Amino acid sequence: MKFFIVLVLALAVFGFASAQQAGGYNPIQFSANNQQLVDILNFGVQQATPQAIQSGQISQGDWNWTNVISAQAQVVAGMNYDFIVDIADETGDTARLNVIIFVAPGGSTMSLSSYAVFKM
């Protein structure tokens, strides 16, 4: 009987822990060869950098990502992708950028959910 109670409690704890992880972000492997992820990241950088320029967080320029620090995904009603990347402009200025992009089911619609600029 004690074994049965311990087993039920262990399963309940395990089920609770699994449920807690299901809604959060999970790391994904970024590859420059994965065109879908590259397109999502490019969209996020193209949407965030004009806003960051307008708010004075980075200087005027043509900014592109140069290095992916981390990539995560979250299943929602669609997908959220969270990237932290190094960006640089044509003059050599650099910054670190965090972008979160929402991709609607089917992948046809993307929107920038948020961004943050961290000076390097």
Beta strands, then each sheet from edge to edge (+ up, - down):
strand 1: 26-27
strand 2: 64-75
strand 3: 79-88
strand 4: 94-103
strand 5: 110-119
sheet 1: 1+ 2- 3+ 4- 5+
end
